[in-house]
């Protein structure tokens, strides 16, 4: 049996801190990836720049994939 979903207000303080920290980390990583993508010339990007936009939007996986495989340098 699955447990009923809990509201954010019902979480413990450490759980709330963890959820907020994970959210901030995800947004920060995506912003860094978008900033890097916008500032790099197309010659330094593997593949077309517009193709990386939806990739970066995938939680955690996207920005990390961009940093590992999207940049030539």
PDB file of N, CA, C and O in Angstrom, chain B, residues numbered from 101:
ATOM      1  N   UNK B 101       0.836  -1.181   0.000  1.00  0.00           N
ATOM      2  CA  UNK B 101       0.000   0.000   0.000  1.00  0.00           C
ATOM      3  C   UNK B 101       0.880   1.243   0.000  1.00  0.00           C
ATOM      4  O   UNK B 101       1.922   1.285   0.655  1.00  0.00           O
ATOM      5  N   UNK B 102       0.454   2.232  -0.730  1.00  0.00           N
ATOM      6  CA  UNK B 102       1.223   3.467  -0.770  1.00  0.00           C
ATOM      7  C   UNK B 102       0.728   4.417   0.317  1.00  0.00           C
ATOM      8  O   UNK B 102      -0.445   4.435   0.689  1.00  0.00           O
ATOM      9  N   UNK B 103       1.670   5.191   0.797  1.00  0.00           N
ATOM     10  CA  UNK B 103       1.321   6.171   1.821  1.00  0.00           C
ATOM     11  C   UNK B 103       0.671   7.371   1.160  1.00  0.00           C
ATOM     12  O   UNK B 103       0.987   7.697   0.016  1.00  0.00           O
ATOM     13  N   UNK B 104      -0.233   8.031   1.869  1.00  0.00           N
ATOM     14  CA  UNK B 104      -0.838   9.234   1.283  1.00  0.00           C
ATOM     15  C   UNK B 104       0.214  10.340   1.153  1.00  0.00           C
ATOM     16  O   UNK B 104       1.143  10.425   1.955  1.00  0.00           O
ATOM     17  N   UNK B 105       0.054  11.172   0.145  1.00  0.00           N
ATOM     18  CA  UNK B 105       0.995  12.273  -0.055  1.00  0.00           C
ATOM     19  C   UNK B 105       0.863  13.271   1.081  1.00  0.00           C
ATOM     20  O   UNK B 105      -0.226  13.537   1.589  1.00  0.00           O
ATOM     21  N   UNK B 106       2.029  13.822   1.464  1.00  0.00           N
ATOM     22  CA  UNK B 106       2.014  14.838   2.510  1.00  0.00           C
ATOM     23  C   UNK B 106       2.205  16.207   1.886  1.00  0.00           C
ATOM     24  O   UNK B 106       2.885  16.353   0.870  1.00  0.00           O
ATOM     25  N   UNK B 107       1.603  17.194   2.499  1.00  0.00           N
ATOM     26  CA  UNK B 107       1.776  18.570   2.058  1.00  0.00           C
ATOM     27  C   UNK B 107       3.128  19.070   2.550  1.00  0.00           C
ATOM     28  O   UNK B 107       3.690  18.541   3.508  1.00  0.00           O
ATOM     29  N   UNK B 108       3.638  20.098   1.877  1.00  0.00           N
ATOM     30  CA  UNK B 108       4.921  20.676   2.266  1.00  0.00           C
ATOM     31  C   UNK B 108       4.880  21.121   3.725  1.00  0.00           C
ATOM     32  O   UNK B 108       5.857  20.949   4.453  1.00  0.00           O
ATOM     33  N   UNK B 109       3.765  21.685   4.151  1.00  0.00           N
ATOM     34  CA  UNK B 109       3.641  22.178   5.527  1.00  0.00           C
ATOM     35  C   UNK B 109       3.696  21.049   6.555  1.00  0.00           C
ATOM     36  O   UNK B 109       3.957  21.300   7.732  1.00  0.00           O
ATOM     37  N   UNK B 110       3.455  19.823   6.130  1.00  0.00           N
ATOM     38  CA  UNK B 110       3.486  18.685   7.049  1.00  0.00           C
ATOM     39  C   UNK B 110       4.877  18.060   7.177  1.00  0.00           C
ATOM     40  O   UNK B 110       5.085  17.187   8.020  1.00  0.00           O
ATOM     41  N   UNK B 111       5.819  18.493   6.358  1.00  0.00           N
ATOM     42  CA  UNK B 111       7.170  17.936   6.424  1.00  0.00           C
ATOM     43  C   UNK B 111       7.909  18.456   7.644  1.00  0.00           C
ATOM     44  O   UNK B 111       7.597  19.523   8.172  1.00  0.00           O
ATOM     45  N   UNK B 112       8.894  17.682   8.080  1.00  0.00           N
ATOM     46  CA  UNK B 112       9.743  18.148   9.175  1.00  0.00           C
ATOM     47  C   UNK B 112      10.635  19.271   8.660  1.00  0.00           C
ATOM     48  O   UNK B 112      10.802  19.439   7.452  1.00  0.00           O
ATOM     49  N   UNK B 113      11.201  20.030   9.579  1.00  0.00           N
ATOM     50  CA  UNK B 113      12.086  21.132   9.184  1.00  0.00           C
ATOM     51  C   UNK B 113      13.271  20.648   8.360  1.00  0.00           C
ATOM     52  O   UNK B 113      13.570  21.260   7.334  1.00  0.00           O
ATOM     53  N   UNK B 114      13.971  19.568   8.759  1.00  0.00           N
ATOM     54  CA  UNK B 114      15.077  19.107   7.904  1.00  0.00           C
ATOM     55  C   UNK B 114      14.618  18.689   6.506  1.00  0.00           C
ATOM     56  O   UNK B 114      15.338  18.902   5.530  1.00  0.00           O
ATOM     57  N   UNK B 115      13.437  18.101   6.404  1.00  0.00           N
ATOM     58  CA  UNK B 115      12.920  17.710   5.093  1.00  0.00           C
ATOM     59  C   UNK B 115      12.605  18.944   4.248  1.00  0.00           C
ATOM     60  O   UNK B 115      12.879  18.959   3.048  1.00  0.00           O
ATOM     61  N   UNK B 116      12.032  19.978   4.867  1.00  0.00           N
ATOM     62  CA  UNK B 116      11.751  21.222   4.150  1.00  0.00           C
ATOM     63  C   UNK B 116      13.046  21.851   3.648  1.00  0.00           C
ATOM     64  O   UNK B 116      13.118  22.314   2.509  1.00  0.00           O
ATOM     65  N   UNK B 117      14.068  21.867   4.501  1.00  0.00           N
ATOM     66  CA  UNK B 117      15.365  22.432   4.111  1.00  0.00           C
ATOM     67  C   UNK B 117      15.939  21.645   2.940  1.00  0.00           C
ATOM     68  O   UNK B 117      16.483  22.233   2.005  1.00  0.00           O
ATOM     69  N   UNK B 118      15.823  20.331   2.984  1.00  0.00           N
ATOM     70  CA  UNK B 118      16.325  19.494   1.898  1.00  0.00           C
ATOM     71  C   UNK B 118      15.610  19.747   0.586  1.00  0.00           C
ATOM     72  O   UNK B 118      16.247  19.818  -0.465  1.00  0.00           O
ATOM     73  N   UNK B 119      14.295  19.882   0.636  1.00  0.00           N
ATOM     74  CA  UNK B 119      13.516  20.133  -0.578  1.00  0.00           C
ATOM     75  C   UNK B 119      13.879  21.496  -1.168  1.00  0.00           C
ATOM     76  O   UNK B 119      14.076  21.623  -2.377  1.00  0.00           O
ATOM     77  N   UNK B 120      13.967  22.507  -0.315  1.00  0.00           N
ATOM     78  CA  UNK B 120      14.312  23.849  -0.792  1.00  0.00           C
ATOM     79  C   UNK B 120      15.737  23.869  -1.340  1.00  0.00           C
ATOM     80  O   UNK B 120      15.987  24.470  -2.385  1.00  0.00           O
ATOM     81  N   UNK B 121      16.672  23.222  -0.650  1.00  0.00           N
ATOM     82  CA  UNK B 121      18.064  23.179  -1.119  1.00  0.00           C
ATOM     83  C   UNK B 121      18.165  22.476  -2.471  1.00  0.00           C
ATOM     84  O   UNK B 121      18.902  22.925  -3.349  1.00  0.00           O
ATOM     85  N   UNK B 122      17.439  21.393  -2.641  1.00  0.00           N
ATOM     86  CA  UNK B 122      17.453  20.685  -3.925  1.00  0.00           C
ATOM     87  C   UNK B 122      16.879  21.573  -5.033  1.00  0.00           C
ATOM     88  O   UNK B 122      17.403  21.595  -6.146  1.00  0.00           O
ATOM     89  N   UNK B 123      15.824  22.289  -4.733  1.00  0.00           N
ATOM     90  CA  UNK B 123      15.234  23.194  -5.719  1.00  0.00           C
ATOM     91  C   UNK B 123      16.170  24.325  -6.101  1.00  0.00           C
ATOM     92  O   UNK B 123      16.310  24.660  -7.277  1.00  0.00           O
ATOM     93  N   UNK B 124      16.809  24.909  -5.103  1.00  0.00           N
ATOM     94  CA  UNK B 124      17.768  25.985  -5.370  1.00  0.00           C
ATOM     95  C   UNK B 124      18.949  25.447  -6.171  1.00  0.00           C
ATOM     96  O   UNK B 124      19.426  26.108  -7.094  1.00  0.00           O
ATOM     97  N   UNK B 125      19.418  24.262  -5.827  1.00  0.00           N
ATOM     98  CA  UNK B 125      20.526  23.656  -6.567  1.00  0.00           C
ATOM     99  C   UNK B 125      20.168  23.406  -8.019  1.00  0.00           C
ATOM    100  O   UNK B 125      20.974  23.673  -8.911  1.00  0.00           O
ATOM    101  N   UNK B 126      18.981  22.902  -8.265  1.00  0.00           N
ATOM    102  CA  UNK B 126      18.528  22.631  -9.637  1.00  0.00           C
ATOM    103  C   UNK B 126      18.435  23.917 -10.443  1.00  0.00           C
ATOM    104  O   UNK B 126      18.912  23.980 -11.576  1.00  0.00           O
ATOM    105  N   UNK B 127      17.824  24.938  -9.863  1.00  0.00           N
ATOM    106  CA  UNK B 127      17.674  26.210 -10.580  1.00  0.00           C
ATOM    107  C   UNK B 127      19.040  26.836 -10.839  1.00  0.00           C
ATOM    108  O   UNK B 127      19.289  27.353 -11.928  1.00  0.00           O
ATOM    109  N   UNK B 128      19.923  26.792  -9.851  1.00  0.00           N
ATOM    110  CA  UNK B 128      21.269  27.348 -10.011  1.00  0.00           C
ATOM    111  C   UNK B 128      22.021  26.644 -11.130  1.00  0.00           C
ATOM    112  O   UNK B 128      22.647  27.295 -11.968  1.00  0.00           O
ATOM    113  N   UNK B 129      21.964  25.337 -11.147  1.00  0.00           N
ATOM    114  CA  UNK B 129      22.649  24.565 -12.185  1.00  0.00           C
ATOM    115  C   UNK B 129      22.098  24.905 -13.573  1.00  0.00           C
ATOM    116  O   UNK B 129      22.865  25.050 -14.524  1.00  0.00           O
ATOM    117  N   UNK B 130      20.784  25.030 -13.691  1.00  0.00           N
ATOM    118  CA  UNK B 130      20.177  25.370 -14.979  1.00  0.00           C
ATOM    119  C   UNK B 130      20.565  26.780 -15.418  1.00  0.00           C
ATOM    120  O   UNK B 130      20.865  27.003 -16.591  1.00  0.00           O
ATOM    121  N   UNK B 131      20.561  27.733 -14.487  1.00  0.00           N
ATOM    122  CA  UNK B 131      20.944  29.109 -14.823  1.00  0.00           C
ATOM    123  C   UNK B 131      22.398  29.158 -15.272  1.00  0.00           C
ATOM    124  O   UNK B 131      22.722  29.842 -16.243  1.00  0.00           O
ATOM    125  N   UNK B 132      23.270  28.447 -14.584  1.00  0.00           N
ATOM    126  CA  UNK B 132      24.679  28.402 -14.984  1.00  0.00           C
ATOM    127  C   UNK B 132      24.840  27.795 -16.377  1.00  0.00           C
ATOM    128  O   UNK B 132      25.629  28.288 -17.183  1.00  0.00           O
ATOM    129  N   UNK B 133      24.101  26.740 -16.656  1.00  0.00           N
ATOM    130  CA  UNK B 133      24.186  26.101 -17.970  1.00  0.00           C
ATOM    131  C   UNK B 133      23.667  27.032 -19.065  1.00  0.00           C
ATOM    132  O   UNK B 133      24.289  27.146 -20.121  1.00  0.00           O
ATOM    133  N   UNK B 134      22.533  27.698 -18.825  1.00  0.00           N
ATOM    134  CA  UNK B 134      22.001  28.630 -19.823  1.00  0.00           C
ATOM    135  C   UNK B 134      22.943  29.812 -20.041  1.00  0.00           C
ATOM    136  O   UNK B 134      23.132  30.258 -21.172  1.00  0.00           O
ATOM    137  N   UNK B 135      23.532  30.316 -18.960  1.00  0.00           N
ATOM    138  CA  UNK B 135      24.478  31.428 -19.074  1.00  0.00           C
ATOM    139  C   UNK B 135      25.697  31.013 -19.884  1.00  0.00           C
ATOM    140  O   UNK B 135      26.166  31.760 -20.743  1.00  0.00           O
ATOM    141  N   UNK B 136      26.203  29.824 -19.610  1.00  0.00           N
ATOM    142  CA  UNK B 136      27.357  29.321 -20.350  1.00  0.00           C
ATOM    143  C   UNK B 136      27.006  29.128 -21.823  1.00  0.00           C
ATOM    144  O   UNK B 136      27.779  29.500 -22.706  1.00  0.00           O
ATOM    145  N   UNK B 137      25.849  28.551 -22.080  1.00  0.00           N
ATOM    146  CA  UNK B 137      25.413  28.313 -23.460  1.00  0.00           C
ATOM    147  C   UNK B 137      25.274  29.628 -24.224  1.00  0.00           C
ATOM    148  O   UNK B 137      25.698  29.725 -25.376  1.00  0.00           O
ATOM    149  N   UNK B 138      24.687  30.631 -23.594  1.00  0.00           N
ATOM    150  CA  UNK B 138      24.481  31.921 -24.260  1.00  0.00           C
ATOM    151  C   UNK B 138      25.801  32.640 -24.524  1.00  0.00           C
ATOM    152  O   UNK B 138      25.938  33.347 -25.522  1.00  0.00           O
ATOM    153  N   UNK B 139      26.769  32.458 -23.631  1.00  0.00           N
ATOM    154  CA  UNK B 139      28.029  33.174 -23.755  1.00  0.00           C
ATOM    155  C   UNK B 139      29.070  32.507 -24.627  1.00  0.00           C
ATOM    156  O   UNK B 139      30.068  33.137 -24.979  1.00  0.00           O
ATOM    157  N   UNK B 140      28.869  31.271 -24.980  1.00  0.00           N
ATOM    158  CA  UNK B 140      29.845  30.540 -25.799  1.00  0.00           C
ATOM    159  C   UNK B 140      29.544  30.693 -27.274  1.00  0.00           C
ATOM    160  O   UNK B 140      28.386  30.665 -27.689  1.00  0.00           O
ATOM    161  N   UNK B 141      30.601  30.858 -28.070  1.00  0.00           N
ATOM    162  CA  UNK B 141      30.379  30.853 -29.521  1.00  0.00           C
ATOM    163  C   UNK B 141      29.954  29.461 -29.991  1.00  0.00           C
ATOM    164  O   UNK B 141      30.311  28.455 -29.378  1.00  0.00           O
ATOM    165  N   UNK B 142      29.202  29.415 -31.066  1.00  0.00           N
ATOM    166  CA  UNK B 142      28.673  28.132 -31.551  1.00  0.00           C
ATOM    167  C   UNK B 142      29.774  27.147 -31.907  1.00  0.00           C
ATOM    168  O   UNK B 142      29.545  25.938 -31.908  1.00  0.00           O
ATOM    169  N   UNK B 143      30.966  27.648 -32.211  1.00  0.00           N
ATOM    170  CA  UNK B 143      32.083  26.769 -32.554  1.00  0.00           C
ATOM    171  C   UNK B 143      32.567  25.957 -31.351  1.00  0.00           C
ATOM    172  O   UNK B 143      33.223  24.929 -31.515  1.00  0.00           O
ATOM    173  N   UNK B 144      32.245  26.419 -30.152  1.00  0.00           N
ATOM    174  CA  UNK B 144      32.686  25.733 -28.937  1.00  0.00           C
ATOM    175  C   UNK B 144      31.603  24.843 -28.339  1.00  0.00           C
ATOM    176  O   UNK B 144      31.753  24.342 -27.225  1.00  0.00           O
ATOM    177  N   UNK B 145      30.519  24.647 -29.072  1.00  0.00           N
ATOM    178  CA  UNK B 145      29.395  23.828 -28.600  1.00  0.00           C
ATOM    179  C   UNK B 145      29.278  22.599 -29.494  1.00  0.00           C
ATOM    180  O   UNK B 145      29.359  22.708 -30.718  1.00  0.00           O
ATOM    181  N   UNK B 146      29.090  21.449 -28.895  1.00  0.00           N
ATOM    182  CA  UNK B 146      28.819  20.221 -29.654  1.00  0.00           C
ATOM    183  C   UNK B 146      27.350  20.217 -30.058  1.00  0.00           C
ATOM    184  O   UNK B 146      26.468  20.136 -29.203  1.00  0.00           O
ATOM    185  N   UNK B 147      27.090  20.302 -31.337  1.00  0.00           N
ATOM    186  CA  UNK B 147      25.718  20.337 -31.830  1.00  0.00           C
ATOM    187  C   UNK B 147      25.199  21.758 -31.887  1.00  0.00           C
ATOM    188  O   UNK B 147      25.885  22.690 -31.465  1.00  0.00           O
ATOM    189  N   UNK B 148      23.988  21.932 -32.408  1.00  0.00           N
ATOM    190  CA  UNK B 148      23.412  23.275 -32.501  1.00  0.00           C
ATOM    191  C   UNK B 148      22.988  23.796 -31.125  1.00  0.00           C
ATOM    192  O   UNK B 148      22.448  23.054 -30.305  1.00  0.00           O
ATOM    193  N   UNK B 149      23.241  25.072 -30.895  1.00  0.00           N
ATOM    194  CA  UNK B 149      22.891  25.674 -29.609  1.00  0.00           C
ATOM    195  C   UNK B 149      21.408  25.508 -29.255  1.00  0.00           C
ATOM    196  O   UNK B 149      21.100  25.155 -28.116  1.00  0.00           O
ATOM    197  N   UNK B 150      20.475  25.752 -30.197  1.00  0.00           N
ATOM    198  CA  UNK B 150      19.058  25.617 -29.833  1.00  0.00           C
ATOM    199  C   UNK B 150      18.675  24.214 -29.353  1.00  0.00           C
ATOM    200  O   UNK B 150      17.722  24.062 -28.589  1.00  0.00           O
ATOM    201  N   UNK B 151      19.399  23.206 -29.785  1.00  0.00           N
ATOM    202  CA  UNK B 151      19.092  21.837 -29.360  1.00  0.00           C
ATOM    203  C   UNK B 151      19.395  21.623 -27.882  1.00  0.00           C
ATOM    204  O   UNK B 151      18.810  20.741 -27.254  1.00  0.00           O
ATOM    205  N   UNK B 152      20.300  22.415 -27.322  1.00  0.00           N
ATOM    206  CA  UNK B 152      20.666  22.249 -25.919  1.00  0.00           C
ATOM    207  C   UNK B 152      19.654  22.874 -24.960  1.00  0.00           C
ATOM    208  O   UNK B 152      19.635  22.536 -23.777  1.00  0.00           O
ATOM    209  N   UNK B 153      18.822  23.773 -25.454  1.00  0.00           N
ATOM    210  CA  UNK B 153      17.854  24.438 -24.571  1.00  0.00           C
ATOM    211  C   UNK B 153      16.896  23.441 -23.928  1.00  0.00           C
ATOM    212  O   UNK B 153      16.781  23.442 -22.702  1.00  0.00           O
ATOM    213  N   UNK B 154      16.197  22.583 -24.691  1.00  0.00           N
ATOM    214  CA  UNK B 154      15.311  21.626 -24.013  1.00  0.00           C
ATOM    215  C   UNK B 154      16.070  20.604 -23.171  1.00  0.00           C
ATOM    216  O   UNK B 154      15.537  20.099 -22.183  1.00  0.00           O
ATOM    217  N   UNK B 155      17.303  20.299 -23.553  1.00  0.00           N
ATOM    218  CA  UNK B 155      18.099  19.351 -22.756  1.00  0.00           C
ATOM    219  C   UNK B 155      18.366  19.939 -21.379  1.00  0.00           C
ATOM    220  O   UNK B 155      18.216  19.251 -20.369  1.00  0.00           O
ATOM    221  N   UNK B 156      18.760  21.208 -21.332  1.00  0.00           N
ATOM    222  CA  UNK B 156      19.077  21.857 -20.054  1.00  0.00           C
ATOM    223  C   UNK B 156      17.848  21.922 -19.151  1.00  0.00           C
ATOM    224  O   UNK B 156      17.983  21.943 -17.927  1.00  0.00           O
ATOM    225  N   UNK B 157      16.663  21.955 -19.731  1.00  0.00           N
ATOM    226  CA  UNK B 157      15.437  22.043 -18.933  1.00  0.00           C
ATOM    227  C   UNK B 157      15.084  20.746 -18.206  1.00  0.00           C
ATOM    228  O   UNK B 157      14.204  20.750 -17.345  1.00  0.00           O
ATOM    229  N   UNK B 158      15.741  19.654 -18.529  1.00  0.00           N
ATOM    230  CA  UNK B 158      15.472  18.381 -17.847  1.00  0.00           C
ATOM    231  C   UNK B 158      16.163  18.420 -16.479  1.00  0.00           C
ATOM    232  O   UNK B 158      17.375  18.614 -16.393  1.00  0.00           O
ATOM    233  N   UNK B 159      15.389  18.235 -15.430  1.00  0.00           N
ATOM    234  CA  UNK B 159      15.917  18.357 -14.066  1.00  0.00           C
ATOM    235  C   UNK B 159      17.201  17.578 -13.856  1.00  0.00           C
ATOM    236  O   UNK B 159      17.301  16.415 -14.248  1.00  0.00           O
ATOM    237  N   UNK B 160      18.171  18.212 -13.245  1.00  0.00           N
ATOM    238  CA  UNK B 160      19.483  17.682 -12.893  1.00  0.00           C
ATOM    239  C   UNK B 160      20.215  17.064 -14.079  1.00  0.00           C
ATOM    240  O   UNK B 160      21.355  17.435 -14.360  1.00  0.00           O
ATOM    241  N   UNK B 161      19.597  16.157 -14.755  1.00  0.00           N
ATOM    242  CA  UNK B 161      20.238  15.434 -15.850  1.00  0.00           C
ATOM    243  C   UNK B 161      20.657  16.369 -16.984  1.00  0.00           C
ATOM    244  O   UNK B 161      21.754  16.230 -17.525  1.00  0.00           O
ATOM    245  N   UNK B 162      19.803  17.309 -17.343  1.00  0.00           N
ATOM    246  CA  UNK B 162      20.053  18.184 -18.480  1.00  0.00           C
ATOM    247  C   UNK B 162      21.273  19.079 -18.330  1.00  0.00           C
ATOM    248  O   UNK B 162      22.167  19.039 -19.176  1.00  0.00           O
ATOM    249  N   UNK B 163      21.334  19.893 -17.268  1.00  0.00           N
ATOM    250  CA  UNK B 163      22.503  20.755 -17.107  1.00  0.00           C
ATOM    251  C   UNK B 163      23.805  19.972 -16.958  1.00  0.00           C
ATOM    252  O   UNK B 163      24.841  20.378 -17.485  1.00  0.00           O
ATOM    253  N   UNK B 164      23.752  18.862 -16.246  1.00  0.00           N
ATOM    254  CA  UNK B 164      24.962  18.046 -16.078  1.00  0.00           C
ATOM    255  C   UNK B 164      25.389  17.477 -17.425  1.00  0.00           C
ATOM    256  O   UNK B 164      26.579  17.455 -17.738  1.00  0.00           O
ATOM    257  N   UNK B 165      24.430  17.018 -18.223  1.00  0.00           N
ATOM    258  CA  UNK B 165      24.737  16.507 -19.558  1.00  0.00           C
ATOM    259  C   UNK B 165      25.354  17.597 -20.422  1.00  0.00           C
ATOM    260  O   UNK B 165      26.315  17.349 -21.151  1.00  0.00           O
ATOM    261  N   UNK B 166      24.803  18.802 -20.341  1.00  0.00           N
ATOM    262  CA  UNK B 166      25.364  19.910 -21.117  1.00  0.00           C
ATOM    263  C   UNK B 166      26.815  20.165 -20.712  1.00  0.00           C
ATOM    264  O   UNK B 166      27.683  20.289 -21.575  1.00  0.00           O
ATOM    265  N   UNK B 167      27.085  20.245 -19.411  1.00  0.00           N
ATOM    266  CA  UNK B 167      28.449  20.530 -18.961  1.00  0.00           C
ATOM    267  C   UNK B 167      29.418  19.404 -19.324  1.00  0.00           C
ATOM    268  O   UNK B 167      30.593  19.665 -19.580  1.00  0.00           O
ATOM    269  N   UNK B 168      28.948  18.172 -19.348  1.00  0.00           N
ATOM    270  CA  UNK B 168      29.833  17.051 -19.682  1.00  0.00           C
ATOM    271  C   UNK B 168      30.025  16.860 -21.185  1.00  0.00           C
ATOM    272  O   UNK B 168      31.132  16.558 -21.631  1.00  0.00           O
ATOM    273  N   UNK B 169      28.965  17.032 -21.966  1.00  0.00           N
ATOM    274  CA  UNK B 169      29.022  16.681 -23.387  1.00  0.00           C
ATOM    275  C   UNK B 169      28.737  17.832 -24.351  1.00  0.00           C
ATOM    276  O   UNK B 169      29.019  17.712 -25.544  1.00  0.00           O
ATOM    277  N   UNK B 170      28.193  18.928 -23.869  1.00  0.00           N
ATOM    278  CA  UNK B 170      27.795  20.010 -24.762  1.00  0.00           C
ATOM    279  C   UNK B 170      28.898  20.976 -25.131  1.00  0.00           C
ATOM    280  O   UNK B 170      28.827  21.647 -26.161  1.00  0.00           O
ATOM    281  N   UNK B 171      29.918  21.048 -24.292  1.00  0.00           N
ATOM    282  CA  UNK B 171      30.993  22.008 -24.535  1.00  0.00           C
ATOM    283  C   UNK B 171      32.220  21.299 -25.089  1.00  0.00           C
ATOM    284  O   UNK B 171      32.557  20.194 -24.663  1.00  0.00           O
ATOM    285  N   UNK B 172      32.878  21.938 -26.034  1.00  0.00           N
ATOM    286  CA  UNK B 172      34.083  21.343 -26.611  1.00  0.00           C
ATOM    287  C   UNK B 172      35.299  21.571 -25.726  1.00  0.00           C
ATOM    288  O   UNK B 172      36.210  20.744 -25.710  1.00  0.00           O
ATOM    289  N   UNK B 173      35.330  22.664 -24.996  1.00  0.00           N
ATOM    290  CA  UNK B 173      36.484  22.961 -24.125  1.00  0.00           C
ATOM    291  C   UNK B 173      36.174  22.629 -22.693  1.00  0.00           C
ATOM    292  O   UNK B 173      37.022  22.812 -21.819  1.00  0.00           O
TER     293      UNK B 173
END
